[in-house]
Amino acid sequence: MKEIIINGIRVRPGQTLNIDIAIARLPTHTLIDLPVFIKRAKDEGPVVLISGGVHGDEINGIVAVRKMMDEEEITPIKGTVIFMPLVNVYGFLSSSRTFPDGRDLNRSFPGSRKGSLASQIAFILSNEIIPLIDYGVDFHTGGRMLSNYPQIRVDYKDKKGVELAKAFGTHFLLNSPHIDKSFRKEAYKRKKHIMVYEGGESMRLDDYAVEEAIAGTKRMLIHLGMLEGEVAPKDTIMLTDSSWARAKVSGIFTSSVKLGDEIKKGQMLAKISDPYGQVKVPVKATYNGHVVGLNNNPVVNAGDALVHIGRH
């Protein structure tokens, strides 16, 4: 049987354990832990990481992982599930994407034992977690006032990743090449396969994005033989690339489309007007595609991202 040791603690077949990895102290000397929750079946099988809160203000992912931990349904009959609901405790405490020094954990891998806070946590993940896992799904959301329709982002060159993304089966699959110094790329360099799920926006709970995150994870685990059950076929649209329609002028933004809509070239996506009723500028689609992201901010400046369109 494969040995699973986290922070010096051995997780035996059939065990469910909570392990707290001490990471640092706040300026008040309050100790900050990185909680890791492990469910290991008696039978050998894949090791899957389910993580949220790499960006501390992305609450939907944290809630999705927490709900999965509460559900007895995510108890593997084979293999091991590692839950990390909140990776960036610092960002969560300050309602921030980043660490107190402004560093992004997802651009800090493989990290360093003596580097910045973000670098130290990246080092722990690189050395304590990534070596143990086979696969993973990392939950994210859009930015402030930018909402994403449920989608899986995976590098289409990663054939195993694409297979798992199709098994996850949410609305859209988006080709997303690995980004340097990211969690996903560091795992891939070690022949591990982590997908990124995007749903909802930061600092706002989205029940549908949470439900899709949970349903997709169950489908993926059933596909891997780790849970019992049947997988109902799900229509997933594979998108090769995407780009944002941007504001040509500043003003009040009113969208004519909704998340998930299919759109045609030349279709009206939105209009931008000034507060005085003298300027009305249409925003039109420049190609056929699907709305995978949307700006929820009614007041925009020239150059702001408005509608994120994925295409085949």
Secondary structure, DSSP 8 states (H G I E B T S, - for coil): ----EETTEE--TT-EEEEEEEEEE-TT--EEEEEEEEEE-SEEEEEEEEE--SSTT-HHHHHHHHHHHH-TTS--SEEEEEEES-S-HHHHHTT-SS-TTS--GGGSTT--TTS-HHHHHHHHIIIIIGGG-SEEEEEEEE-TTEEEEEEEEE-TT-HHHHHHHHHH--SEEEE----TT-HHHHHHHTT-EEEEEEEEETTS--HHHHHHHHHHHHHHHHHTTSS-S-------EEESEEEEEE-SS-EEEEES--TT-EE-TT-EEEEEE-TTSS-EEEEE-SS-EEEEEEE--SEE-TT-EEEEEEE-
